[in-house]
Amino acid sequence: MFNFEAFLISFGLIFLAELGDKTQLMVITLSTHEKSPFWVGFSSSIGISLVAIIGIILGFSASIFIPIFWIKIVGVIIFFVFGIFAFKKIKKNRNRFEIEEEDTVQVQDKSQTKINSKFFLPMLSVFLMEFGDKTQIMTITLSANYLAPIEVGLGAILSLSSLCFIGAYLGEFIARKLPKKWIDLGSGIFFIIMGIIILIESLTTL
């Protein structure tokens, strides 16, 4: 029988815990650089769903195979790289006197790369940020307490996916209202700050 209590508590607690949190802010930031908020929402939902599923599995498992510290360190490196690239984009946009002479093959390659980064970047970012974070710990706890992995999982995935889509469409709205250089500057600062926060969190777990 479906455990509605586990489902509703999981949905409500996780939604409130993550509303306006750093993960949703990151989805908003990523969405300001993409024309399709749906893809950002969809991709980040997959990333955060994977974290929730791992949390449910860990709720029934005594051993953790990959130390969370090293996953966090990978996340730190990635966020610093994102921040540096965002700052470089501002510089590139200032010197916009490039000749647009590209043959069809180059255009197709560029388009394919764009599609790949559009899909994988939000997914990887959200996964690395949320792995070992309070949401996953909450999912592990709820899963262990209620012994209802399906209900807890559904509640967690639906609440987190809702927040990802809200963030993605909010980011697209901001992108239409603000100049590109301010978005790039804000993104660069945001990613660097996130990298520092995750680094501090990682060091405190040692």
Buried (B, 14 or more C-beta within 10 A) or exposed (E): EEBEEBBEBBBEBBBEBBEEBBBBBBBBBBBBBBEEBEBBBBBBBBBBBBBBBBBBBBBEEEEEEEEBEEBBBEBBEBBBEBBBBBBEBBEEEEEEEEEEEEEEEEEEEEEEEEEEEBBEBBBBBBBBBBBBBEBBEBBBBBBBEBEBBEBBBBBBBBBBBBBBBBBBBBBBBBBEEEEEEEBBBBBBBBBBBBBBBBBEBBEEEE
